[in-house]
Amino acid sequence: MRLLASAAIAALLAAACTPAAPPATTETPTTTAPAANPNDITSEGWNTLRVGMTRAEVTAAVGAGNPNAVGGAEPNACDLFHPANAPEGLLVMLQQNVLTSITLRNNTTLRTDRGFGIGSTAAEIKTAYGSAAYSEPHKYVEGAEYITVWTTGAPATPGAFIQDTNARGVRYETDAQGRVIAIHAGGASIQNVEGCS
């Protein structure tokens, strides 16, 4: 019995001298948002192209357009063209030799920062943007529409024409089946329905 008591006391003393385990931390692991893909189209531009760049800056970034293809009747007033080193289906619009918007069309694989591209549906876009998306009928194609989302400078009255050079947005143009056939991103020129007009 005496031996048992001595063993119990020794065990208690050993436990008292053993340092306690540090308390568990409750730190929340830090998470970082995924880096923006430089190939995503945003209301500010694409990759190195940014709304507000001069013609010389656009040319330095992605090359000049085909000199035999005139995008506008007066290229210095308004020009819409595919730069030589830009991805297929990407067009730039320059007004008064300043980049005002970028257009995606045809067989491009580029997408917006929300994941939409040529072939996306109007329903997907409206669901993703919710009340921020304004829809209006296409000017020339029955059943088609324009879905516009302003990121800055949205009009007080939805659908009102914006002239503010600081406004930025993305406009999805659909066909009669509700599929995106073109995406326009940038300033007020995204509202143009015939390229330069």
Residue frames relative to the residue before (quaternion, step in Angstrom):
aa qw qx qy qz dx dy dz
M 1.0000 0.0000 0.0000 0.0000 0.00 0.00 0.00
R 0.6390 0.5288 -0.3120 0.4634 3.49 1.03 -0.94
L 0.6429 0.5262 -0.3100 0.4624 3.57 1.04 -0.83
L 0.6406 0.5252 -0.3096 0.4669 3.56 1.02 -0.80
A 0.6599 0.5024 -0.3045 0.4684 3.59 0.95 -0.88
S 0.6474 0.5149 -0.3204 0.4616 3.58 1.00 -0.83
A 0.6458 0.5159 -0.3191 0.4636 3.59 1.00 -0.78
A 0.6479 0.5190 -0.3196 0.4568 3.59 1.01 -0.81
I 0.6513 0.5038 -0.3149 0.4720 3.59 0.99 -0.86
A 0.6404 0.5253 -0.3277 0.4545 3.59 0.97 -0.82
A 0.6485 0.5171 -0.3171 0.4599 3.59 1.01 -0.81
L 0.6522 0.5092 -0.3131 0.4662 3.60 1.00 -0.82
L 0.6544 0.5062 -0.3137 0.4659 3.58 0.96 -0.83
A 0.6425 0.5200 -0.3234 0.4607 3.56 0.99 -0.82
A 0.6561 0.5055 -0.3107 0.4664 3.59 0.99 -0.84
A 0.6580 0.5153 -0.3154 0.4494 3.59 1.00 -0.80
C 0.7111 0.4533 -0.2640 0.4681 3.58 1.06 -0.65
T 0.5687 0.5845 -0.3913 0.4265 3.58 1.25 -0.26
P 0.4514 -0.6945 0.4765 0.2946 3.61 -0.73 0.98
A 0.4930 -0.6630 0.4810 0.2933 3.53 -1.04 0.85
A 0.5495 -0.5909 0.4722 0.3549 3.57 -1.19 0.59
P 0.5316 -0.6225 0.4482 0.3592 3.59 -0.97 0.73
P 0.5683 -0.6019 0.4228 0.3688 3.58 -1.07 0.67
A 0.5525 -0.6040 0.4555 0.3499 3.56 -1.11 0.68
T 0.3714 -0.7211 0.5356 0.2350 3.56 -0.93 0.84
T 0.2743 -0.7593 0.5700 0.1527 3.53 -1.16 0.65
E 0.2694 0.7810 -0.5219 0.2126 3.56 1.16 0.53
T 0.3535 -0.7088 0.5691 0.2206 3.52 -1.02 0.83
P 0.4510 -0.6785 0.4872 0.3144 3.59 -0.77 0.89
T 0.4299 -0.6992 0.5055 0.2660 3.54 -0.97 0.83
T 0.1180 -0.7704 0.6235 0.0624 3.52 -1.03 0.84
T 0.2023 -0.7713 0.5914 0.1200 3.51 -1.02 0.75
A 0.5216 -0.6198 0.4820 0.3338 3.51 -1.10 0.71
P 0.5581 -0.5952 0.4326 0.3837 3.58 -1.03 0.62
A 0.5509 -0.6135 0.4467 0.3472 3.55 -1.04 0.75
A 0.5347 -0.6186 0.4679 0.3353 3.54 -1.08 0.75
N 0.4195 -0.6879 0.5343 0.2555 3.54 -1.01 0.84
P 0.4109 -0.7381 0.4683 0.2590 3.63 -0.59 1.04
N 0.6559 0.5043 -0.3216 0.4605 3.60 1.22 -0.27
D 0.4885 0.6384 -0.4460 0.3937 3.58 1.25 0.12
I 0.3703 -0.6860 0.5774 0.2426 3.55 -1.10 0.74
T 0.0227 -0.7782 0.6276 0.0044 3.57 -0.94 0.90
S 0.6756 -0.4737 0.3565 0.4382 3.56 -1.26 0.06
E 0.6611 0.4963 -0.3017 0.4750 3.60 1.27 -0.26
G 0.7480 -0.3646 0.2300 0.5047 3.60 1.19 -0.30
W 0.4191 -0.6577 0.5541 0.2912 3.52 -1.25 -0.60
N 0.8537 -0.0229 -0.0018 0.5203 3.55 -0.98 0.92
T 0.8174 -0.1734 0.1314 0.5334 3.63 -0.61 -1.06
L 0.5702 0.5809 -0.3931 0.4276 3.62 1.23 -0.12
R 0.0019 0.7957 -0.6046 0.0354 3.56 -0.85 0.99
V 0.5426 -0.5994 0.4753 0.3470 3.54 -1.02 0.86
G 0.7257 0.3870 -0.3115 0.4760 3.56 -0.88 1.01
M 0.5115 0.6376 -0.4253 0.3886 3.60 1.26 -0.21
T 0.4728 -0.6487 0.5134 0.3033 3.56 -1.18 0.56
R 0.6790 -0.4627 0.3650 0.4377 3.58 -1.28 0.25
A 0.6465 0.5196 -0.3264 0.4533 3.60 0.95 -0.83
E 0.6613 0.4964 -0.3088 0.4701 3.62 0.99 -0.77
V 0.6281 0.5218 -0.3307 0.4731 3.59 1.03 -0.77
T 0.6608 0.5109 -0.2974 0.4625 3.57 0.92 -0.95
A 0.6501 0.5066 -0.3180 0.4687 3.60 0.98 -0.81
A 0.6971 0.4883 -0.2718 0.4492 3.59 1.02 -0.78
V 0.8497 0.0659 0.0188 0.5228 3.60 0.81 -0.96
G 0.6216 -0.5665 0.3437 0.4179 3.58 1.19 0.28
A 0.5658 -0.5930 0.4608 0.3404 3.52 -1.33 0.28
G 0.5546 -0.5784 0.4729 0.3663 3.53 -1.33 0.15
N 0.6602 -0.4675 0.3947 0.4357 3.54 -1.32 0.13
P 0.4102 -0.7457 0.4621 0.2493 3.62 -0.56 1.08
N 0.6615 0.5018 -0.3090 0.4639 3.61 1.21 -0.40
A 0.6839 0.4291 -0.2821 0.5182 3.60 1.25 -0.15
V 0.1415 -0.7957 0.5864 0.0539 3.55 -0.51 1.17
G 0.3084 -0.7863 0.5123 0.1553 3.55 -0.65 1.11
G 0.7970 0.1336 -0.0671 0.5852 3.56 1.11 -0.53
A 0.6313 -0.5434 0.3853 0.3971 3.56 -1.20 0.47
E 0.7700 0.1366 -0.0709 0.6192 3.56 1.12 -0.71
P 0.2890 -0.8202 0.4628 0.1717 3.62 0.12 1.26
N 0.6473 0.5065 -0.3441 0.4538 3.62 1.03 -0.57
A 0.6573 0.4717 -0.3103 0.4992 3.59 1.15 -0.54
C 0.7757 -0.1561 0.1288 0.5978 3.58 0.93 -0.92
D 0.0356 0.7920 -0.6054 0.0701 3.54 -0.86 1.01
L 0.0735 -0.7748 0.6278 0.0099 3.57 -0.95 0.94
F 0.2241 0.7983 -0.5214 0.2017 3.59 -0.44 1.18
H 0.4614 -0.6316 0.5467 0.2987 3.53 -1.40 0.27
P 0.3359 -0.7466 0.5332 0.2133 3.63 -0.54 1.10
A 0.6482 -0.5838 0.3412 0.3501 3.56 -1.04 0.83
N 0.7975 0.3008 -0.1507 0.5008 3.61 0.91 -0.83
A 0.4743 0.6582 -0.4487 0.3749 3.59 1.22 0.36
P 0.6120 -0.5490 0.4023 0.4027 3.61 -1.15 0.44
E 0.6449 -0.5147 0.4001 0.3989 3.54 -1.24 0.50
G 0.8119 0.2848 -0.2120 0.4634 3.57 -1.03 0.82
L 0.6174 0.5230 -0.3601 0.4644 3.62 1.23 0.03
L 0.0574 -0.7811 0.6217 -0.0026 3.56 -0.84 1.06
V 0.2168 -0.7516 0.6030 0.1565 3.56 -1.17 0.55
M 0.2110 -0.7497 0.6110 0.1416 3.54 -1.14 0.66
L 0.0690 -0.7762 0.6265 0.0181 3.52 -0.85 1.05
Q 0.0632 -0.7687 0.6361 0.0240 3.54 -0.94 0.95
Q 0.8133 -0.0135 -0.0724 0.5772 3.54 -0.74 1.12
N 0.6469 -0.5733 0.2769 0.4197 3.57 1.10 0.94
V 0.5876 0.5103 -0.3841 0.4967 3.58 1.18 0.67
L 0.4728 -0.6730 0.4921 0.2852 3.59 -0.93 0.90
T 0.0720 -0.8245 0.5611 0.0116 3.58 -0.64 1.13
S 0.8116 -0.0657 0.0271 0.5798 3.61 1.14 -0.41
I 0.2819 -0.7102 0.6216 0.1726 3.50 -1.42 0.32
T 0.1417 -0.7893 0.5937 0.0662 3.57 -0.99 0.83
L 0.1753 -0.7392 0.6406 0.1112 3.53 -1.13 0.78
R 0.1893 0.7661 -0.6040 0.1119 3.56 -1.02 0.80
N 0.7643 0.3883 -0.2924 0.4237 3.53 -1.39 0.07
N 0.8271 -0.2924 0.1978 0.4373 3.58 -0.99 -0.83
T 0.3106 0.7741 -0.5096 0.2113 3.60 1.05 0.51
T 0.3242 -0.7255 0.5725 0.2020 3.55 -1.19 0.60
L 0.4422 0.6961 -0.4603 0.3287 3.60 1.26 -0.01
R 0.1456 -0.7838 0.6013 0.0545 3.54 -1.19 0.66
T 0.5532 -0.5793 0.4698 0.3711 3.53 -1.29 0.26
D 0.6569 -0.5051 0.3758 0.4150 3.56 -1.27 0.17
R 0.6451 0.4761 -0.3280 0.4996 3.60 1.27 -0.10
G 0.6005 -0.6204 0.3306 0.3811 3.58 1.32 0.15
F 0.5635 0.6091 -0.3926 0.3966 3.61 1.22 0.18
G 0.0007 0.7954 -0.6054 0.0265 3.54 -1.11 0.74
I 0.7388 -0.3291 0.2942 0.5092 3.53 -1.30 -0.27
G 0.7599 0.3294 -0.2625 0.4951 3.59 -0.80 1.02
S 0.5014 0.6148 -0.4485 0.4117 3.62 1.21 -0.21
T 0.4366 -0.7145 0.4790 0.2634 3.58 -1.17 0.42
A 0.6200 -0.5398 0.4285 0.3748 3.52 -1.26 0.54
A 0.6344 0.5453 -0.3329 0.4351 3.59 0.99 -0.83
E 0.6422 0.5219 -0.3209 0.4607 3.61 0.96 -0.84
I 0.6708 0.5087 -0.2923 0.4538 3.55 0.93 -0.95
K 0.6740 0.4930 -0.2980 0.4624 3.58 0.88 -0.93
T 0.6344 0.5202 -0.3292 0.4674 3.58 1.02 -0.75
A 0.6856 0.5041 -0.2885 0.4388 3.59 0.88 -0.95
Y 0.7674 0.3721 -0.1974 0.4834 3.58 0.89 -0.91
G 0.2795 -0.7889 0.5064 0.2074 3.58 1.17 -0.43
S 0.8470 -0.1649 0.1276 0.4889 3.56 -1.04 -0.83
A 0.5480 0.6125 -0.4054 0.4003 3.62 1.23 -0.19
A 0.6488 0.5115 -0.3113 0.4696 3.60 1.23 -0.41
Y 0.1293 -0.7739 0.6172 0.0592 3.56 -0.91 0.99
S 0.1567 -0.8068 0.5677 0.0484 3.56 -0.74 1.10
E 0.0469 0.7772 -0.6265 0.0351 3.53 -1.08 0.79
P 0.6054 -0.5851 0.3869 0.3762 3.61 -1.11 0.61
H 0.5445 -0.5953 0.4877 0.3337 3.54 -1.20 0.67
K 0.5399 -0.6578 0.4222 0.3123 3.56 -1.00 0.79
Y 0.8205 0.2700 -0.1115 0.4914 3.61 1.00 -0.75
V 0.7597 0.3549 -0.1895 0.5108 3.61 1.10 -0.56
E 0.3796 -0.7372 0.5146 0.2181 3.57 -0.58 1.17
G 0.7928 0.2664 -0.2290 0.4981 3.56 -0.88 0.98
A 0.6130 0.5119 -0.3466 0.4920 3.58 1.27 -0.26
E 0.1117 -0.8164 0.5637 0.0576 3.58 -1.21 0.30
Y 0.3465 -0.6490 0.6233 0.2651 3.47 -1.46 0.10
I 0.0863 -0.7649 0.6368 0.0448 3.58 -0.92 0.92
T 0.0611 -0.8330 0.5491 -0.0308 3.54 -0.43 1.26
V 0.0591 -0.7660 0.6401 0.0099 3.52 -1.06 0.90
W 0.1903 -0.7807 0.5878 0.0939 3.58 -0.62 1.14
T 0.2663 -0.7650 0.5652 0.1564 3.58 -0.85 0.96
T 0.7684 0.0118 -0.0351 0.6389 3.58 1.23 -0.51
G 0.8174 0.2752 -0.1982 0.4657 3.55 -1.12 0.66
A 0.2182 0.7939 -0.5382 0.1801 3.59 1.10 0.62
P 0.4936 -0.6674 0.4592 0.3163 3.61 -0.97 0.77
A 0.5749 -0.5821 0.4465 0.3624 3.57 -1.17 0.58
T 0.7358 0.2856 -0.1727 0.5892 3.56 1.11 -0.72
P 0.4288 -0.7142 0.4798 0.2752 3.63 -0.50 1.11
G 0.7954 0.2862 -0.2316 0.4815 3.54 -0.94 0.95
A 0.4900 0.6488 -0.4452 0.3752 3.60 1.24 -0.15
F 0.5027 -0.6522 0.4753 0.3099 3.58 -1.04 0.77
I 0.2439 -0.7832 0.5611 0.1112 3.57 -0.84 1.02
Q 0.1309 -0.7911 0.5932 0.0710 3.55 -0.99 0.85
D 0.4448 0.7100 -0.4371 0.3271 3.58 1.30 -0.16
T 0.3848 -0.7511 0.4907 0.2166 3.60 -0.62 1.11
N 0.6558 0.5075 -0.3152 0.4615 3.60 1.23 -0.29
A 0.4898 0.6557 -0.4376 0.3723 3.60 1.26 -0.16
R 0.0625 -0.7832 0.6182 0.0224 3.56 -1.14 0.72
G 0.1645 0.7952 -0.5701 0.1250 3.54 -1.02 0.79
V 0.3231 -0.6891 0.6050 0.2341 3.50 -1.43 -0.08
R 0.0910 -0.7881 0.6080 0.0301 3.57 -0.93 0.94
Y 0.1973 -0.7648 0.6082 0.0795 3.52 -0.85 1.13
E 0.1563 -0.7796 0.6029 0.0651 3.57 -0.79 1.05
T 0.1286 -0.8235 0.5507 0.0462 3.58 -0.70 1.07
D 0.4584 -0.6199 0.5457 0.3284 3.52 -1.37 0.14
A 0.7392 -0.4172 0.2870 0.4441 3.59 -1.29 -0.02
Q 0.6641 0.4882 -0.3026 0.4787 3.62 1.20 -0.41
G 0.5564 -0.6455 0.3749 0.3648 3.58 1.26 0.11
R 0.5203 0.6157 -0.4212 0.4157 3.59 1.21 0.46
V 0.4935 -0.6602 0.4797 0.3008 3.59 -0.99 0.83
I 0.1204 -0.7962 0.5914 0.0416 3.55 -0.86 1.04
A 0.7896 0.0368 -0.0307 0.6117 3.59 1.26 -0.31
I 0.1375 -0.7507 0.6406 0.0846 3.53 -1.24 0.61
H 0.1047 -0.7797 0.6168 0.0277 3.54 -0.87 1.02
A 0.0046 0.8144 -0.5783 0.0485 3.59 -0.72 1.04
G 0.5464 0.6105 -0.4514 0.3536 3.55 -0.94 0.87
G 0.7989 -0.2986 0.2442 0.4615 3.52 -1.08 -0.86
A 0.8424 -0.2217 0.1568 0.4655 3.53 -1.31 -0.45
S 0.5878 0.6056 -0.3688 0.3895 3.62 1.14 -0.54
I 0.5092 0.6301 -0.4455 0.3811 3.65 1.17 -0.16
Q 0.6098 0.5653 -0.3465 0.4342 3.60 1.24 -0.33
N 0.5015 0.6555 -0.4332 0.3622 3.61 1.22 -0.30
V 0.2664 -0.7881 0.5337 0.1521 3.59 -0.89 0.85
E 0.7568 0.2842 -0.1854 0.5586 3.59 1.24 -0.19
G 0.7147 -0.4268 0.2606 0.4890 3.56 0.75 0.99
C 0.8536 -0.0030 0.0419 0.5193 3.53 -0.38 -1.25
S 0.7729 0.2752 -0.1972 0.5367 3.62 1.19 0.06
